[in-house]
Amino acid sequence: MIEPHVPAPPGPPPSWGAPGGTGAPAPLPVRPGTGRFLVLAGVFVCAACGLVYELELVALASYLMGDSVTQASVVLSVMVFAMGLGSLAAKRLRRFAAAGFGALEAVLALVGGSSAMVLYAVFAWTGGWGGLWADGPRVLLVGFSLTIGVLIGAEVPLLMELIQRVRRQDPGGAVADLFAADYVGALVGGLAFPFVLLPFLGQLTGALLTGTVNAVVGAALVLGLFRRDLTRRARWLLLTANVLVLALLATATVLADDFERAARHAVYGQDVRVAVRTDVQEVVLTGDADGRPLDLFLDGRLRVSDSDERRYHEALVRPAMDGPHARVLILGGGDGLAAREVLRHPGVRRVDVVEPDAGLVRLARHDPGLSALNEHAYGDPRLHAGTADAFRRLRSTPSAAYDVVISDLPDPDITASTKLYSQEFYGLLRRVLAPDGRLAVHAGPVADRPRTFWTVDATLRAAGLPAVAYRVGTRDARDAREGRDAAPAPDPGRVAAGLHAPAPRGWGFLLAARAAPALRLDPAAPRPRTLTPESLAGGARDAARTRVPGLPPSTLVHPRY
């Protein structure tokens, strides 16, 4: 949105950059009422475009760098600060309001329209260079926020001059008209981004199209309504600049799909087999051909690795299944791998999977590689998948409905997951558990982030679910202890992008119940491939050594992750 500006009191009109210098402004080609409407329509469109640029930066930065709260705070605070700078800087352009506004909109269209593509390019191709460029996306995020904010902030002083140029009115009325159009435009832009641009065009094409609209409207307003206020040379320069901007944006739009494919290969490697944008996230599958392991990425984060997933899923599921387990609820786990481990146990009558991403469920059901990995769990008649919100689903679930609940969710310090690790959420889970039911929670790498892990433990206890902690090492850690060859080193670019970051030293889990549960394996179930009673007991001892005492629980209104 635009920074407030208090205009100068009415007086002799300034020079408008008309041919001949500082005389009276040239007459407009339309009546004042029509001219005023056109200026306010331009304000409306420019405000909508400006908000789209802001939201696009927040969305892309959250996807590339995670932690949406931090990225939104950085973008919005820097941009609002820069808008103030832009308002001050625009004071020098008020005598040339028409030419200045036309040039400003051309630059804003180019910078804002290309920002998503440039940010993604730096993320994909320069992340592995080290030094400054290892943090290139964050540097560019601040740079784009600052530049776009300055340009948006400079709009209002110039637009104030232009609307007064059409018809003199009292400053208060002019400000009211200007900001009414601005705020309505911001509303339209704010709604268009998540409901139209993002789902139908994607971030890259949506930003480029927004820049195109911005350039066309800015040029049309100045060259159509205020062309007599410009010299012949200024008109040609402005026209040429806008034609170049539109040509660049159009070229980028045509090449956007090829660019995205090339950038995806730079990020994930050349063995990308499936890449889809669902209603919730981007889902990428790599490998599983010619002997290459299958990897599943969700919004750029590695969630499943064929080489290590069994170690994770057996540790998550098997201890919770020691006891009654006829009715099982899996939260998350749309890949079907946790369900695979649950369905191995005799006596399981029904498994409900609540996964917010229906596209991931379809992929796990039908993709040959992923469905082979989950052993066609979705073909089992005992499994029922739904895509409801977890909070809403638990509120409508009867008490004591499940013997076992498996929480297979992203790490708690990812902003979107924080509410699913809150005391309120665990209170709902306690209600739907049978009196002797068990809850298994993936709580992040205990050795790498012990404070986060033990905050989950404190939150469970606050909800009336005392827990026992245990950890399981990754295959690389186990191979190193046993003197075996380590896995091949990950690609540096993918490490910098967070896709193949150095593996955590182990996964941390919590097994909770209404009374402190015993950590055992079900003797009636098929023997796990990676887990033994001895390794489970050792994992509990390892986790206990990392305990951080005295941590408060995390709640919806006071998240602590």
NORSUL-V663504 format. One record per backbone hydrogen bond with DSSP energy under -1.0 kcal/mol. CO is the residue of the C=O (numbers start at 0). NH is the residue of the N-H. E is the energy in kcal/mol with one decimal. If there is no record, write none. Layout:
CO & NH & E
CO & NH & E
This chain:
17 & 20 & -2.1
30 & 34 & -2.8
31 & 35 & -2.9
32 & 36 & -1.9
33 & 37 & -2.3
34 & 38 & -2.2
35 & 39 & -2.2
36 & 40 & -2.4
37 & 41 & -2.1
38 & 42 & -2.2
39 & 43 & -2.3
40 & 44 & -2.2
41 & 45 & -2.7
42 & 46 & -2.5
43 & 47 & -1.9
44 & 48 & -2.5
45 & 49 & -2.5
46 & 50 & -2.1
47 & 51 & -1.9
48 & 52 & -2.2
49 & 53 & -1.7
50 & 54 & -2.7
51 & 55 & -2.7
52 & 56 & -2.1
53 & 57 & -2.2
54 & 58 & -2.8
55 & 59 & -2.6
56 & 60 & -2.4
57 & 61 & -2.2
58 & 62 & -1.9
59 & 63 & -2.7
60 & 64 & -2.9
61 & 65 & -1.6
66 & 70 & -2.1
67 & 71 & -2.6
68 & 72 & -2.2
69 & 73 & -2.5
70 & 74 & -2.6
71 & 75 & -2.5
72 & 76 & -2.2
73 & 77 & -2.2
74 & 78 & -2.3
75 & 79 & -2.4
76 & 80 & -2.1
77 & 81 & -2.4
78 & 82 & -2.0
79 & 83 & -1.4
80 & 84 & -1.5
81 & 85 & -2.6
82 & 86 & -2.1
83 & 87 & -1.8
84 & 88 & -2.5
85 & 89 & -2.0
87 & 90 & -1.2
88 & 91 & -1.2
89 & 92 & -1.4
92 & 95 & -1.6
93 & 96 & -1.0
95 & 99 & -3.1
96 & 100 & -2.7
97 & 101 & -2.2
98 & 102 & -2.4
99 & 103 & -2.4
100 & 104 & -2.4
101 & 105 & -1.6
102 & 106 & -2.1
103 & 107 & -2.7
104 & 108 & -2.4
105 & 109 & -1.8
106 & 110 & -2.9
107 & 111 & -2.8
108 & 112 & -1.9
109 & 113 & -1.7
113 & 117 & -2.5
114 & 118 & -2.5
115 & 119 & -2.3
116 & 120 & -2.2
117 & 121 & -2.4
118 & 122 & -2.0
119 & 123 & -2.4
120 & 124 & -2.8
121 & 125 & -1.8
125 & 128 & -1.4
131 & 134 & -1.8
132 & 135 & -1.7
134 & 138 & -2.0
135 & 139 & -2.9
136 & 140 & -2.2
137 & 141 & -2.0
138 & 142 & -2.3
139 & 143 & -3.3
140 & 144 & -2.3
141 & 145 & -2.5
142 & 146 & -2.5
143 & 147 & -2.9
144 & 148 & -2.0
145 & 149 & -2.2
146 & 150 & -2.2
147 & 151 & -2.6
148 & 152 & -2.7
149 & 153 & -1.6
151 & 154 & -1.3
153 & 157 & -1.0
154 & 158 & -3.0
155 & 159 & -2.9
156 & 160 & -1.6
157 & 161 & -2.2
158 & 162 & -2.7
159 & 163 & -1.7
160 & 164 & -1.6
161 & 165 & -1.5
162 & 166 & -1.6
169 & 173 & -2.0
170 & 174 & -2.6
171 & 175 & -2.3
172 & 176 & -2.4
173 & 177 & -2.5
174 & 178 & -2.7
175 & 179 & -2.0
176 & 180 & -2.0
177 & 181 & -2.0
178 & 182 & -2.6
179 & 183 & -2.0
180 & 184 & -2.2
181 & 185 & -2.2
182 & 186 & -2.0
183 & 187 & -2.2
184 & 188 & -2.7
185 & 189 & -2.7
186 & 190 & -1.9
187 & 191 & -2.6
188 & 192 & -1.9
190 & 194 & -1.6
191 & 195 & -2.2
191 & 196 & -2.6
192 & 197 & -2.8
195 & 199 & -1.9
196 & 200 & -2.3
196 & 201 & -1.5
201 & 205 & -1.8
202 & 206 & -2.0
203 & 207 & -2.1
204 & 208 & -2.6
205 & 209 & -2.0
206 & 210 & -2.2
207 & 211 & -1.9
208 & 212 & -2.4
209 & 213 & -2.5
210 & 214 & -2.4
211 & 215 & -2.4
212 & 216 & -2.5
213 & 217 & -2.3
214 & 218 & -2.5
215 & 219 & -2.5
216 & 220 & -2.4
217 & 221 & -1.9
218 & 222 & -2.9
219 & 223 & -1.8
220 & 224 & -1.6
221 & 225 & -1.1
225 & 228 & -1.6
226 & 229 & -1.3
230 & 234 & -2.3
231 & 235 & -2.1
232 & 236 & -2.6
233 & 237 & -2.6
234 & 238 & -2.6
235 & 239 & -2.7
236 & 240 & -2.5
237 & 241 & -2.2
238 & 242 & -2.3
239 & 243 & -2.4
240 & 244 & -2.3
241 & 245 & -2.8
242 & 246 & -2.3
243 & 247 & -2.5
244 & 248 & -2.6
245 & 249 & -2.7
246 & 250 & -2.5
247 & 251 & -2.4
248 & 252 & -2.1
249 & 253 & -2.3
250 & 254 & -2.0
254 & 258 & -2.9
255 & 259 & -2.7
256 & 260 & -2.2
257 & 261 & -2.4
258 & 262 & -2.9
259 & 263 & -2.4
260 & 264 & -2.1
261 & 265 & -2.0
262 & 266 & -1.9
263 & 267 & -3.3
264 & 268 & -1.9
270 & 286 & -2.0
273 & 284 & -2.8
275 & 282 & -3.2
280 & 277 & -2.7
281 & 298 & -3.1
282 & 275 & -2.6
283 & 296 & -2.9
284 & 272 & -2.9
284 & 273 & -1.9
285 & 294 & -2.1
288 & 291 & -1.8
291 & 287 & -2.1
293 & 305 & -3.0
294 & 285 & -2.3
295 & 302 & -3.0
295 & 303 & -1.7
296 & 283 & -2.4
297 & 300 & -1.7
300 & 297 & -2.5
303 & 295 & -2.8
304 & 307 & -1.9
304 & 308 & -2.3
307 & 311 & -1.5
308 & 312 & -3.0
309 & 313 & -2.4
310 & 314 & -1.4
311 & 315 & -2.0
312 & 316 & -2.3
313 & 317 & -1.9
318 & 321 & -1.2
320 & 322 & -1.3
325 & 348 & -2.1
325 & 349 & -2.2
326 & 402 & -2.1
326 & 403 & -1.7
327 & 351 & -2.8
328 & 405 & -3.2
329 & 353 & -2.9
330 & 407 & -2.1
332 & 335 & -1.9
335 & 339 & -1.6
336 & 340 & -1.4
337 & 341 & -2.1
338 & 342 & -2.7
341 & 344 & -1.8
344 & 347 & -1.2
349 & 327 & -2.3
350 & 383 & -2.9
351 & 329 & -3.3
352 & 385 & -2.9
353 & 331 & -2.9
356 & 360 & -1.5
357 & 361 & -2.3
358 & 362 & -2.1
359 & 363 & -2.6
360 & 364 & -1.7
361 & 365 & -2.3
362 & 366 & -2.8
366 & 370 & -2.7
367 & 371 & -1.5
368 & 372 & -1.8
369 & 373 & -2.2
370 & 375 & -3.2
375 & 378 & -1.6
376 & 379 & -1.7
379 & 382 & -1.9
381 & 350 & -2.7
383 & 352 & -2.7
385 & 354 & -2.4
388 & 392 & -2.9
389 & 393 & -2.5
390 & 394 & -2.0
391 & 395 & -1.4
401 & 433 & -2.8
402 & 437 & -1.9
403 & 328 & -2.5
404 & 439 & -2.6
405 & 330 & -3.1
406 & 441 & -1.8
407 & 332 & -1.2
410 & 413 & -1.7
413 & 416 & -2.0
414 & 417 & -1.0
416 & 419 & -1.4
417 & 420 & -1.8
418 & 421 & -1.1
421 & 425 & -2.2
422 & 426 & -1.8
423 & 427 & -1.6
424 & 428 & -2.0
425 & 429 & -2.4
426 & 430 & -1.5
427 & 431 & -1.6
428 & 432 & -1.1
430 & 399 & -2.4
431 & 401 & -2.5
433 & 436 & -2.6
437 & 404 & -2.2
438 & 511 & -3.4
439 & 406 & -3.2
440 & 509 & -2.0
443 & 507 & -1.1
444 & 448 & -2.6
448 & 452 & -2.1
449 & 453 & -2.7
450 & 454 & -1.3
451 & 455 & -1.7
452 & 456 & -1.5
453 & 457 & -2.1
454 & 458 & -2.2
455 & 459 & -2.5
456 & 460 & -2.2
457 & 461 & -2.0
458 & 462 & -1.3
459 & 464 & -2.4
460 & 463 & -1.5
465 & 512 & -1.6
467 & 510 & -2.6
469 & 508 & -2.9
471 & 506 & -2.7
473 & 477 & -2.0
474 & 478 & -3.1
475 & 479 & -2.3
476 & 480 & -1.8
477 & 481 & -2.0
478 & 483 & -2.5
490 & 494 & -1.9
491 & 495 & -2.5
492 & 496 & -1.6
493 & 498 & -2.2
493 & 499 & -1.5
494 & 497 & -1.4
506 & 471 & -2.1
507 & 442 & -2.1
508 & 469 & -2.0
509 & 440 & -2.5
510 & 467 & -2.3
511 & 438 & -3.0
517 & 519 & -1.0
521 & 524 & -1.2
531 & 535 & -2.4
532 & 536 & -2.2
533 & 537 & -2.3
534 & 538 & -2.2
535 & 539 & -1.7
536 & 540 & -1.8
537 & 541 & -2.5
538 & 542 & -2.2
539 & 543 & -2.2
540 & 544 & -1.4
542 & 545 & -1.6
543 & 546 & -1.4
553 & 422 & -2.3
557 & 554 & -1.4
